[in-house]
């Protein structure tokens, strides 16, 4: 296919810009490192200032020489290619090569960046393109000549691929509030100033006390830092103040920048959902933040500090509902497959509203606190009887219980009172408004899975909960503890396209004690070794005979619990969706349309035909632990102990093929079995895996004693990995004891890329990466194969 253009960065701008940035960052970094080294270590080991300066200068020169060479190599490898239906980015460093291929109709945002200094000196700018299959910028075109022309060319090619970017009818124009922008910038500046104060007070103060001669130097450095911070935040204020949002019928367009100018547009076609949030300060000043999500995890775009945020969200939601997604436009229609109701409805008419049930939400908390109070009272009585403690402490237990109850119940009372759930004809909505506010709405078309939750407590109160996941949002909408009226579950599911249909197949977990041992093969072997060793040791030390009994009792307890649980597991395949239910006291039933299932991973247990199947559903949830660390979990679900799991895997892929997300290049109607014929087979190079094992063993030389074993194990594991290109999908097989199969259909692909790292270049091989919509991470990584170029091309020809 002949390219529409093939570009390289402006050489002078690219090289000078990167060298200057690296020069300044390395200068600051090495200077700070040298100062810290002298203050905290140098004086203790009697190292002079001249030595520190020479050491820092030598390190600075060495690092910048390597950077200088690397920048020229990067320029030589950097290239941007625009085709009729794709954008290709080629780049690399001294030790790596990378190529990304982005399908035009999966674009979610295009951003033109015109840096002030670069624009004035070289007349160049940058262009960034984001895709539905990742949370990061997929294509970054740096130091472009005539960047505005490239920006317009990309938009014209997008229009040729089905996007409507006419900007004919303006629906709403918005600007951030000046007061809110000031508060936002002041908050950031205050945080930086507070951090600098802590650094000086905690770390530098003791050193300056012993060395008062350095106080003047520190004062000058702090002054320069604060002046630069003031300048930076002043420019940020002016940048944000110039931001303007334009909502057209077919595109969102916004621009900002005081010195550096930014222009961006977001096509409506691939937007997923939206929400508005308000902090307490926002509510006081009647301001809103509007968050929109495109069809890719972590692809959130925040429009901050709007006066008319509610209207902006309403107008945007109406446009999202009326605009069909390009990710399903080319899918061939199936006469025997019913269209989803969710796709037929475009009205936002409220079907019904729901609220949390107060009794179901509050009374379990009351019961737990009362139970805890009784147990603590009994404990204090026991202490008083046996230790002679005073009984006057018992009333404080009840006072503490009342305080705990209020601390727990008041937030729940506020949540119940001020939370509303709405089921609309074309969306589901969660709304909370008290001191803060948050409104989140998912269009039915973008809801990828719904889970119905019901516990033994819900059965007592007659309530039920729902959890909705979207292809673009990193959080879910939850309808918690709502009254389970007759037909409620059926109405909500039916509104999302999940109707009562013919069951094509049903599978239950074939759990047994033998299969449990196989599913936990390594633990079972370890337990058997522990039992035998304990029996032998018990002949000499009888006290150790209790260990085998303990292991037996643990296995019996685990077996009983799992036996009861897996009796409740059901996996059902309907005409248009998959259904999975499980749970004894807490039941969870998940429904997902086939078009939202991206891929399948099956694992067969050792020496068994049983195994597990993981259904990967579009969308991800970002969760935060107690330490504040964030992690991403899949929306999908895993079903364990399925008999003939390989056959179930093939059956599922057949259903996914008949419910496409994208159309395929080739018509597979004449292919006898699109899953069996291997068009291309490749295996990873053992060298890439053996070399790190040997290197680590040499560095940590005691590991050389076990090198023959680790080397043999590595080779065995790598020998079991293979990659297959087939007419309808690409698959990865791996595993020695647990045989694992991962398959991704071409009609689920978003884009693919190839890369080569240091080891790849050393051993003459490369990697191919597959991305799908609704994930922040690659769906399939094909690592270290010798024929990576041909493998890449074989996949490219099929999707």
Secondary structure, 3 states (H helix, E strand, C coil): CCCCEEECCCHHHHHHHHHHHHHHHHHHHHHHHHHHHHHHHHCCCCCCHHHHHHHHHHHHHHHHHHHHHHHHHHHHHCEEEECCCEEEEEEECCCCEEEEEEEHHHEEEEEEEECHHHHHHHCEEEEEEEECCCCCEEEEEEEEECHHHHHHHHHHHHHHCCCCCCCCCEEEEEEECHHHHHHHHHHHHHHHHHHHHHHHHHHHHHHHHHCHHHHHHHHHHHHHHHHHHHHHHHHHHHHHHCCEEEEECCEEEEEECCCCEEEEEEEHHHEEEEEEEECHHHHHHCCEEEEEEECCCCCEEEEEEECCHHHHHHHHHHHHHHCCCCCCCCCCCCCCCCCCHHHHCCCCCEEEEECECHHHHHHHHHHHHHHHHHHHHHHHHHHHHHHCCCHHHHHHHHHHHHHHHHHHHHHHHHHHHHEEEEEECCEEEEEEECCCEEEEEEEHHHEEEEEEEEEHHHHHHCEEEEEEEECCCCCCEEEEEEECCCCHHHHHHHHCCCCCCCEEEEEEECCCHHHHHHHCHHHHHHHHHHHHHHHHHHCCCHHHHHHHHHHHHHHHHHHHHHHHHHCCCEEEEECCEEEEEECCCEEEEEEEEHHHEEEEEEEECCCCCEEEEEEEECCEEEEECCCCCEEEEECCEEEEEEECHHHHHHHHHHHHHHCCCCCCCCCCCCCCCCCCCEEEEECECCHHHHHHHHHHHHHCHHHHHHHHHHHHHHHHHHHCCEEEEECCEEEEEECCCCEEEEEEEHHHEEEEEEEECHHHHHHCCEEEEEEECCCCCCCEEEEEECCHHHHHHHHHCCC
